[in-house]
Amino acid sequence: MKTNDNYRPNRLPEKYKVPPNKKLDDLKWNRNAAFSTLFIVFLLFELLIMVEEDAGRVEEGAFVGITLFCFGPVFGIFMALVWFGISAEEIKALEGQQRRKEEDMARRIQDNKRTARNCEDGGRYDKAIEIWDDLGEHSEVARVKKKQKEWEEAKLRKERKEKVGKAQNLEERFQKERKNEDVEPDKYLDLALEIWKELGEGSEIERINELKMKYLYEKLKKKIEELKNKGIDCTQLEEELAMLEKSLDKTPE
């Protein structure tokens, strides 16, 4: 597993950072301190021999002999004792434990990223944004928000197009049935009018209202003629017709 791709402690929120193992750090520090101390002692011992040799208190050539045949093996033994004495196996076990924790966290992060991408593919942008934000991936949050905005705008355009088509179909049905006396085709205009109001199309609202008034004018005019032919007084209806004519700015034929 490439933990560098999935687990970047410096970039992650605190909840996704694996805390260091204090016991492991202490053991490593003690081991390194022991090595450093022994090495310094070795250097001091060598320096002491050199000083003694220069002062004539040590025979010439004793420096090499003492170092190789005396202190050298002793130093090697001490190094081995230190290495195996400071819980080498425990350090190894703790390192493995820490590595497994980091790998588990890396898998968890990768799973969350996969879930975020699946949510995005499924159109659940809010959930994807929530996951990316939780992971501290601010660039991904910005990208998904932009994609969500584009998707919502496309959805609104599609819905608007569908509503416009529905309103136009209703108007076509009105035109087909306006001469049918057995139905009330103006109901289609009412439905179309509601759609245009929802879309905020002022010009279409005005046009549909005018179309409906013309239809009602023609219908009322025809009704008056039929009643007059039957000898019925239509004074009140004629007044209503005159009001419609005025609103339509239409001169009666």
C-alpha positions in Angstrom: 0.0 0.0 0.0 1.3 3.4 -0.9 0.5 5.2 2.3 2.0 8.4 0.9 -1.0 8.7 -1.5 -3.6 8.0 1.2 -2.1 9.0 4.5 -0.6 12.5 4.8 -0.7 13.3 8.5 0.3 17.0 7.9 -2.8 17.5 5.7 -5.3 15.6 7.7 -7.7 16.7 10.5 -6.7 15.6 13.9 -9.3 12.8 13.9 -7.5 11.0 11.1 -3.9 11.4 12.4 -2.4 8.3 14.1 -0.8 9.5 17.3 2.9 8.5 17.9 3.6 5.6 20.2 5.3 7.2 23.2 6.7 3.9 24.5 8.2 3.2 21.1 9.7 6.7 20.9 11.2 6.3 24.4 12.7 3.0 23.6 14.3 4.3 20.4 15.6 7.3 22.2 17.2 5.2 25.0 18.8 2.9 22.4 20.2 5.8 20.4 21.4 7.5 23.6 23.2 4.3 24.7 24.9 4.0 21.3 25.9 7.6 21.4 27.3 7.3 24.9 29.4 4.2 24.1 30.8 5.9 21.0 31.7 9.0 22.9 33.4 6.8 25.6 35.3 5.0 22.9 36.6 8.3 21.4 37.6 9.6 24.9 39.4 6.3 25.6 41.3 6.6 22.3 42.1 10.3 23.0 43.4 9.3 26.4 45.7 6.7 25.0 47.0 9.2 22.4 47.7 11.8 25.1 49.5 9.2 27.3 51.6 8.1 24.3 52.6 11.6 23.5 53.6 12.2 27.1 55.8 9.1 27.0 53.8 7.2 29.6 52.7 4.6 27.1 55.1 2.7 25.0 55.0 3.5 21.3 52.7 1.2 19.4 50.7 0.4 22.5 47.8 2.6 21.1 47.0 0.2 18.3 47.4 -2.9 20.4 45.3 -1.7 23.2 42.6 -0.5 20.9 42.4 -3.6 18.8 43.0 -6.3 21.3 41.5 -4.8 24.4 39.0 -2.1 24.0 37.8 -3.0 20.5 36.3 -6.4 21.5 35.0 -4.9 24.8 33.3 -2.1 22.8 31.8 -4.6 20.4 30.4 -6.7 23.2 28.9 -3.7 24.8 27.3 -2.6 21.5 25.8 -6.1 21.2 24.6 -6.1 24.7 23.0 -2.7 24.3 21.3 -3.7 21.1 19.8 -6.8 22.4 19.4 -5.5 25.9 17.2 -2.5 25.2 14.1 -4.5 24.1 15.0 -5.0 20.5 12.1 -7.4 20.0 9.8 -5.0 21.8 10.8 -2.1 19.5 10.2 -4.3 16.5 6.8 -5.3 17.7 5.8 -1.7 18.5 7.0 -0.6 15.1 4.8 -3.2 13.5 1.9 -2.2 15.6 2.4 1.5 14.7 2.7 0.6 11.0 -0.5 -1.4 11.1 -2.4 1.5 12.7 -1.2 3.9 9.9 -2.1 1.3 7.2 -5.6 0.9 8.8 -6.1 4.6 8.9 -4.9 4.9 5.3 -7.5 2.3 4.3 -10.2 4.1 6.2 -9.3 7.3 4.4 -9.3 5.6 1.1 -12.7 4.0 1.8 -14.1 7.4 2.7 -12.8 8.9 -0.5 -14.3 6.1 -2.5 -17.6 6.6 -0.7 -17.4 10.4 -1.5 -16.9 9.6 -5.2 -19.7 7.1 -5.3 -22.0 9.7 -3.7 -20.9 12.2 -6.3 -21.6 9.8 -9.1 -25.0 9.1 -7.7 -25.9 12.7 -7.5 -25.7 12.9 -3.7 -23.5 16.0 -3.8 -24.3 17.2 -0.2 -23.1 13.9 1.2 -20.0 13.9 -0.9 -19.2 17.5 0.2 -19.7 16.4 3.8 -17.2 13.6 3.5 -14.5 15.6 1.6 -14.9 18.4 4.2 -14.5 15.9 7.0 -11.2 14.7 5.3 -10.0 18.3 5.1 -9.9 18.1 1.2 -10.9 21.7 0.6 -10.1 21.6 -3.1 -12.4 18.6 -3.6 -15.1 20.4 -1.6 -14.8 23.4 -4.0 -14.8 21.1 -7.1 -17.9 19.1 -6.0 -19.8 22.3 -5.0 -19.1 23.7 -8.5 -20.3 20.4 -10.1 -23.4 20.5 -7.9 -24.2 24.0 -9.0 -23.8 23.1 -12.7 -26.0 20.0 -12.1 -28.7 22.0 -10.4 -28.6 24.6 -13.1 -28.9 21.9 -15.8 -31.8 20.3 -13.9 -33.6 23.7 -13.6 -33.1 24.2 -17.4 -34.5 20.8 -18.1 -37.5 21.3 -15.8 -38.2 24.7 -17.3 -38.1 23.2 -20.8 -40.5 20.5 -19.8 -42.9 23.0 -18.2 -42.8 25.3 -21.3 -43.5 22.2 -23.5 -46.4 21.3 -21.2 -47.9 24.8 -21.4 -47.6 24.9 -25.1 -49.3 21.5 -25.4 -52.2 22.7 -23.2 -52.6 25.7 -25.5 -52.7 23.4 -28.5 -55.4 21.3 -26.9 -57.4 24.5 -26.3 -57.1 25.5 -30.0 -58.2 22.0 -31.1 -61.3 22.0 -28.8 -62.3 25.6 -28.7 -65.1 25.1 -31.1 -66.4 22.0 -29.3 -69.4 23.1 -27.3 -69.5 19.9 -25.3 -66.3 20.8 -23.4 -64.8 23.8 -21.7 -61.5 24.2 -23.5 -60.6 27.4 -21.5 -59.6 25.0 -18.6 -56.5 24.2 -20.6 -55.7 27.9 -20.8 -56.1 28.1 -17.0 -53.6 25.3 -16.5 -51.2 26.9 -19.0 -51.5 30.2 -17.2 -50.5 28.6 -13.9 -47.4 27.2 -15.5 -46.4 30.6 -17.0 -47.0 32.2 -13.6 -44.7 29.6 -12.0 -42.1 30.4 -14.6 -42.5 34.1 -14.1 -43.1 34.7 -17.9 -45.0 38.0 -17.8 -45.4 38.3 -21.6 -46.8 34.8 -21.8 -49.2 35.4 -18.9 -50.5 38.5 -20.7 -50.9 36.7 -24.0 -52.8 33.7 -22.4 -55.1 36.1 -20.5 -55.8 38.0 -23.8 -56.4 34.7 -25.6 -58.8 33.6 -22.9 -60.7 36.9 -22.9 -61.1 36.6 -26.7 -62.4 33.1 -26.4 -64.9 34.2 -23.7 -66.0 37.1 -25.8 -66.7 34.9 -28.8 -68.5 32.4 -26.6 -70.6 35.0 -24.9 -71.4 36.7 -28.2 -72.6 33.5 -29.7 -74.7 32.7 -26.7 -76.4 36.1 -26.9 -77.2 35.5 -30.5 -78.7 32.2 -29.7 -80.8 33.6 -26.9 -82.0 36.5 -29.0 -83.2 34.1 -31.7 -85.3 32.5 -29.0 -86.8 35.9 -28.0 -85.0 36.1 -24.6 -84.0 39.5 -23.2 -80.1 39.6 -23.1 -79.6 43.2 -21.9 -77.4 42.1 -18.9 -75.4 39.8 -21.1 -74.9 42.5 -23.7 -73.5 44.8 -21.0 -71.0 42.1 -20.0 -70.1 41.7 -23.7 -69.5 45.4 -24.0 -67.2 45.2 -21.0 -65.2 42.5 -22.7 -65.1 44.5 -25.9 -63.7 47.4 -24.0 -61.1 45.3 -22.2 -60.0 43.8 -25.5 -60.1 47.2 -27.2 -62.3 45.6 -29.8 -65.1 47.2 -31.8 -68.1 44.9 -32.1 -69.0 43.8 -35.6 
